[in-house]
Amino acid sequence: MAQITIYLPDSVEKEARKAAKADKKSVSRWIADRVRAELGDTWPKEVLDALGAAPDFPSAVDLRKGYGRDLPRELLE
């Protein structure tokens, strides 16, 4: 695992320590989780927790019915 040094204003460091303690994590883990969340391409935890909450919600296939075929995509070079 890589190590990195960051510089924070004292007030930010104090708040980060409080937040990490509230989450029962080390400051390092708490910051790493925040960076991962910022860079990640997944849905937020609240959205993932809500999956399946509406059992009668139509599937993606059903939602796309009747839209026809996609247009050809242009190439990015």
C-alpha positions, 0 to 999 in steps of 0.5 A, a space after each residue: 500500500 502506498 503512503 502519501 503526506 498531506 497538509 491540512 489546516 489545523 481545523 480540518 485535521 481536528 474535524 477529520 479526526 472527529 469524523 474518523 472516530 465517529 466512524 470507528 476508523 483510523 484517520 488514514 482509513 477514513 481519508 482513504 475511504 473519502 478519496 476512494 468515494 470521490 474517485 469511484 464510479 459506483 453508486 452512493 451507499 444510500 442508493 445501493 441500500 435502496 436496491 430492491 426496495 421497490 419490488 415491482 419496479 420494471 427491469 432495465 430491459 422493460 424500461 428500454 422496450 419501444 425505444 428502437 435501436 441505438 444510433 451508431 456511435 462516433 469513434 473517439 480517437 
